Amino acid sequence: MTYTRGEEVEFLRWGEFRFKVGGRDCVLQAYKRDPQQEELFLPFRDLTSGEESYPAGRYLDLQPQEHYTKEGNWILDFNRAYNPWCAHSQAYTCPLVPPENWLKVRITAGEKSFSPR
């Protein structure tokens, strides 16, 4: 994955989430930095990006103990979507959302405000 300052960091594409928002089919790729890592990382952009939310997108982290059900399903809780650190300070570098995770729907949940630099 490319970061905001141009560096490349290797992530593993771990899985794919398919879901609907407002009746529209959506797909997000989930990533891990290391195969042993339990947490899944879902960077995404949506139709609020640049208008109501940070232009480069937001992130969602999934913890198995919190977001994985006994029935074997993951819960995508977009209320927990957050802005990357680089939205608040140029001192940080953050992964850019890959085009495969650009949603063509509005995700109105989660953190949307940010501090323009």
C-alpha positions in Angstrom: 0.0 0.0 0.0 1.3 3.5 -0.8 1.5 5.9 2.1 0.8 9.7 2.0 4.6 10.5 1.7 5.1 8.0 -1.1 6.6 5.1 0.8 5.3 1.6 0.0 4.4 -0.8 2.8 3.4 -4.4 2.2 0.0 -5.5 3.4 -1.7 -8.9 2.9 -5.1 -8.9 1.3 -6.8 -11.2 3.9 -10.4 -11.3 2.8 -13.3 -9.6 1.1 -16.5 -8.3 2.7 -19.6 -8.2 0.6 -22.6 -6.2 1.9 -25.4 -3.8 0.9 -25.8 -0.2 1.7 -29.2 1.3 0.7 -29.8 -1.7 -1.5 -26.5 -1.3 -3.4 -23.9 -4.1 -3.5 -20.6 -3.1 -1.9 -17.3 -4.9 -1.6 -14.3 -4.0 0.7 -11.0 -5.8 0.9 -9.6 -6.5 4.3 -5.9 -6.3 5.0 -3.3 -7.4 7.6 0.3 -6.2 8.0 1.3 -9.7 9.2 -0.4 -13.1 8.8 -0.3 -13.7 12.6 -2.1 -10.4 13.3 -5.7 -11.0 14.3 -7.0 -7.5 13.6 -8.3 -6.7 10.1 -7.8 -3.3 8.5 -10.4 -1.9 6.2 -9.4 1.5 4.6 -12.2 2.9 2.5 -13.4 6.0 0.6 -17.0 6.7 0.0 -19.2 9.4 -1.5 -18.8 11.6 1.6 -15.0 11.7 1.1 -13.9 15.3 0.4 -17.4 16.6 1.1 -18.4 15.6 4.6 -15.4 13.5 5.6 -11.6 13.4 5.1 -10.8 13.4 1.3 -8.3 10.6 1.4 -10.8 8.3 3.2 -11.4 6.7 6.6 -10.4 3.4 8.3 -12.2 0.7 10.1 -10.4 -1.9 12.3 -12.0 -5.2 13.1 -11.1 -7.2 16.2 -12.1 -10.9 16.2 -13.1 -10.8 19.9 -15.4 -7.8 19.3 -16.6 -8.1 15.6 -16.7 -11.8 14.9 -19.8 -13.7 15.9 -20.2 -17.3 17.2 -22.0 -18.0 14.0 -18.9 -17.2 12.0 -19.9 -13.7 10.7 -18.0 -10.5 10.9 -19.8 -7.3 11.9 -18.9 -4.2 10.0 -19.8 -1.3 12.3 -19.2 1.8 10.4 -20.0 3.8 13.5 -16.4 3.0 14.4 -14.9 4.4 11.2 -12.2 6.9 12.0 -10.0 9.4 10.2 -6.4 8.6 9.7 -3.9 10.4 11.9 -2.6 12.3 8.8 -6.0 14.1 8.7 -5.0 16.0 11.8 -1.3 16.6 11.3 1.3 16.5 8.5 3.7 14.9 11.0 2.0 11.6 10.2 2.1 9.4 7.2 -0.9 7.1 6.5 -1.8 4.4 4.0 -3.8 5.6 1.1 -7.0 3.8 0.3 -6.5 1.5 -2.6 -9.0 2.1 -5.5 -10.5 -1.4 -4.9 -11.9 0.1 -1.6 -13.6 3.1 -3.1 -17.3 2.7 -2.4 -19.9 4.2 -4.6 -22.2 4.8 -1.7 -22.4 7.3 1.2 -21.3 6.0 4.6 -22.8 8.5 6.9 -21.7 6.8 10.1 -18.5 7.2 11.9 -16.1 10.1 12.3 -16.5 12.6 9.6 -15.1 15.9 10.8 -11.4 16.6 10.4 -9.0 19.5 10.9 -8.0 21.0 7.5 -4.3 21.4 7.3 
